[in-house]
Amino acid sequence: MPRKPRTAEQLNEVKEEILGHALDIIQERGFERFTMRRLASRLGVEAVTIYRYYKSEDHIYLAVLTKGFQLLHE
């Protein structure tokens, strides 16, 4: 039996979790050493799962930067 589609709130929670772990990796190793595989490993999922939420590494990096600027603005 297929699972119910996630709500918008659940999708945002997953995206925030991905961003949080991405930021941790970038802080620890730098963006040059950030990979989708490393992120997936930290999240305990396959890398392809992350692509359901973000199109590419660059989109994740842009989301991390955007979030940082939003926090600075607040």
N, C-alpha and C positions, 0 to 999 in steps of 0.2 A: 504494500500500500504506500503510495507516494506521501512524502511529508507535505505539510501545509506550507505555503509560501511565507517567507519571513515578512514581518511588518516593517514599515519604514523605520520605526524606532529600533528594532532588532538589527536591521542593516546598518544603521548608524553606529550602534554599539560595536558591531564587528569591525567596521571601518576604523573606529577610534582605537580598538585594541590593536589592530594592524599598525596604525600610526604610532602608537605608544612603543611597540616593540621595534619598529623601524627607527624611531628616534634613539632608542637605547643603543641599537647597533651602530648608528651613525656617530653617536657620542663616544662609544667605546673604540671604534675602529676607523672612523672617518668614512666619508661618502664613497671614496675610491674603493673601499673594501666591502661596501654594502652590496649584497646580492639577494635576489629573490629566494634562492635556495637556503641561504643563511636565515633569512626572515621566516621562511616556511618551517625550517627546523625548529626555530625558537617557538613558533606558534603550535608546533605539533601537527602540521598539515602538509599536504603536497603543495609544491610551488604553484601548480595550475589552479589551486583553490583561490589563491590571492588574486589571480587575474580575473576572477569573477567580480571583484570589488574595485580593482584598480587596473587600468589598461597596461601599465608598464612601470618600471622602476622610476622613470622620470615623473610619472604622475604621482607616485608616492612621495618622491622628494619634493615636488611642488606642493603637495598637501601638507607636508611637514613644515615647509617654509611659511605657507599661508597661515597655518595654525600658530606658529611662533609669532608672526606679525600681529595676529589677532590678540594673542595674549599680551604682547607689548602695548597694543593700543588700549586694552582694557586697564 
